[in-house]
Amino acid sequence: MGITDRKEREKLEMRRLIIEAAMRMFVDEGYEKTSIRAIADKIEYSPGTIYLYYKDKDELLYEVQREAFGQLRDALAERAVSKDPWKRLTQVMHTYVEFGLAHPDLYDLMFIIRAPMKTAEEKGDWKNGDACFAFLLQAMTECIEKKLIRYTDPRVGSLSLWSLGHGLVSLEVRCRLKVLEATESDMARIIKSSIDEHMRLMKA
């Protein structure tokens, strides 16, 4: 291995070390306590070393957000696998909601808090969510093509379903569903039934 290749590998390994430490800290301690200095202490490097790779905390958390979307993408690839587009669309929705409920801190970073999207605005685009949205859009498109669903525009249909899933997760992770006064197991049933009923109403 040449010097250039070795240096590139070392850079990738350092980025991986930083991102993994930042993700653990964000999940365990939240946004406010996830600082460049705290991450540096965790990996036993100086803050200056991290600044060689990321200009600020928001840029670093944008990379952590990308990692979180990678986890959701993997979950979708594993669980949204039916050859029937209607069943696969339903699998996408349940997987999305279950992932958000199981990983509320990561969901916060992916879809709720503003901070990492400042970096997206500076970049002029937002690619982190593309692969996950593609699962939803593809299944919706196939359902429309086979006339299995009432929607005629895949983007409108996808946005409608995404909004449903996002609303359910956001209300639960922000403790707003407490108004239902349901037990934990009953809440899980209500959320699942909400998705299934919405899907039933959309079916052509």
C-alpha positions in Angstrom: 0.0 0.0 0.0 1.4 3.4 -1.0 1.7 6.4 1.2 -1.3 8.1 -0.4 -3.5 5.1 0.0 -2.4 4.7 3.7 -3.2 8.3 4.5 -6.6 8.1 2.8 -7.4 5.0 4.8 -6.2 6.7 8.0 -8.5 9.7 7.2 -11.5 7.3 6.7 -10.7 5.5 10.0 -10.6 8.8 11.8 -13.9 10.0 10.3 -15.4 6.7 11.4 -14.1 7.1 14.9 -15.4 10.6 15.2 -18.9 9.8 13.8 -19.3 6.7 16.0 -18.4 8.7 19.1 -20.7 11.6 18.1 -23.6 9.2 17.5 -23.2 7.5 20.8 -23.0 10.8 22.6 -26.0 12.2 20.8 -28.1 9.2 21.6 -26.9 9.0 25.3 -26.8 12.7 26.1 -28.7 14.7 23.5 -27.9 17.6 21.2 -26.9 20.2 23.7 -24.3 18.0 25.4 -22.8 16.7 22.2 -20.0 19.2 21.7 -16.8 19.0 19.7 -14.7 19.2 22.9 -16.7 16.4 24.5 -16.4 14.2 21.4 -12.6 14.9 21.4 -12.3 13.9 25.0 -14.2 10.7 24.3 -11.9 9.6 21.5 -8.8 11.0 23.3 -7.8 13.5 20.6 -7.7 17.3 20.7 -10.7 19.4 19.5 -8.4 20.7 16.8 -8.1 17.2 15.3 -11.9 17.0 14.8 -11.9 20.5 13.2 -9.6 19.2 10.6 -12.5 17.0 9.4 -15.6 19.0 10.3 -15.9 22.8 10.6 -18.5 22.7 13.4 -20.9 20.5 15.3 -23.7 20.9 12.8 -21.6 19.5 10.0 -20.6 16.6 12.1 -24.2 15.9 13.1 -25.1 16.0 9.4 -22.8 13.0 9.0 -24.3 11.3 12.0 -27.7 11.9 10.4 -26.5 10.2 7.3 -25.5 7.2 9.4 -28.9 7.1 11.0 -30.6 7.1 7.6 -28.3 4.2 6.7 -29.7 2.3 9.6 -33.3 3.0 8.4 -32.3 2.1 4.8 -31.0 -1.3 6.1 -34.2 -1.9 8.0 -36.3 -1.2 4.9 -34.1 -3.4 2.8 -34.6 -6.2 5.3 -38.3 -5.9 6.0 -40.0 -4.2 3.0 -39.4 -7.0 0.6 -42.8 -8.2 -0.6 -43.1 -8.6 -4.4 -46.7 -7.3 -4.1 -46.3 -3.5 -4.2 -49.3 -3.0 -1.9 -47.9 -5.3 0.8 -44.5 -3.7 0.3 -45.9 -0.2 0.7 -47.5 -1.3 4.0 -44.2 -2.9 5.1 -42.4 0.4 4.3 -44.8 2.3 6.6 -44.7 -0.1 9.5 -40.9 -0.3 9.3 -40.5 3.5 9.2 -42.8 4.0 12.2 -41.3 1.1 14.2 -37.8 2.4 13.5 -38.7 5.9 14.7 -40.3 4.6 17.9 -37.3 2.3 18.6 -34.8 5.1 18.0 -36.4 8.4 19.1 -33.1 10.3 19.5 -31.9 9.4 16.0 -35.4 10.2 14.6 -35.1 13.6 16.2 -31.8 14.1 14.4 -33.2 12.8 11.1 -36.6 14.6 10.9 -37.2 17.0 13.7 -34.3 19.2 15.0 -33.2 22.0 12.8 -29.4 21.9 13.4 -28.0 19.4 10.8 -30.2 20.9 8.0 -28.1 24.1 8.2 -25.4 22.0 6.6 -27.8 20.7 3.9 -28.7 24.3 3.1 -25.1 25.2 2.7 -24.6 22.2 0.4 -27.6 23.2 -1.6 -29.2 19.8 -1.4 -30.1 17.0 1.0 -29.1 13.5 0.0 -29.2 11.8 3.4 -32.8 10.7 3.0 -32.8 9.9 -0.7 -32.4 6.1 -0.4 -35.1 5.7 2.2 -37.6 7.9 0.4 -36.9 5.8 -2.7 -38.4 2.7 -1.0 -41.6 4.6 -0.4 -41.7 6.3 -3.8 -41.0 3.1 -5.7 -43.7 1.1 -3.9 -46.2 4.0 -4.3 -45.4 4.2 -8.0 -46.0 0.5 -8.6 -49.3 0.7 -6.7 -50.4 3.5 -8.9 -49.3 1.8 -12.1 -51.3 -1.3 -11.1 -54.3 0.8 -10.0 -54.1 -0.6 -6.4 -54.4 2.8 -4.8 -56.5 6.0 -5.1 -53.6 8.3 -5.7 -52.5 9.2 -9.3 -49.4 11.2 -8.5 -46.6 9.1 -6.8 -45.2 12.2 -5.1 -48.5 13.3 -3.6 -49.2 9.7 -2.4 -45.8 9.3 -0.9 -46.0 12.7 0.8 -49.4 11.8 2.3 -48.2 8.5 3.7 -44.9 9.9 4.9 -46.8 12.7 6.7 -49.0 10.0 8.4 -45.9 8.1 9.6 -44.0 11.2 10.7 -47.0 12.5 12.6 -47.5 9.2 14.5 -43.8 9.0 15.4 -43.4 12.7 16.3 -46.5 12.7 18.5 -45.3 9.6 20.4 -41.6 10.5 20.8 -42.6 14.0 22.0 -45.1 12.4 24.5 -48.2 14.0 22.9 -50.0 10.7 22.5 -50.4 10.6 26.3 -53.8 12.3 25.7 -55.0 8.8 24.6 -54.3 7.5 28.2 -53.3 4.1 26.7 -50.9 1.5 28.0 -47.7 0.9 26.2 -49.0 -2.3 24.5 -52.3 -0.7 23.6 -50.5 2.4 22.2 -48.5 0.1 19.9 -51.7 -1.5 18.7 -53.4 1.9 18.1 -50.4 3.1 16.1 -50.3 0.0 14.0 -54.1 0.1 13.5 -53.9 3.8 12.4 -51.5 2.8 9.6 -53.6 -0.2 8.5 -56.8 1.8 8.5 -55.3 4.6 6.5 -54.0 2.1 4.0 -57.4 0.5 3.8 -59.0 3.8 3.0 -56.5 4.5 0.2 -57.0 1.2 -1.5 -58.6 1.5 -4.9 
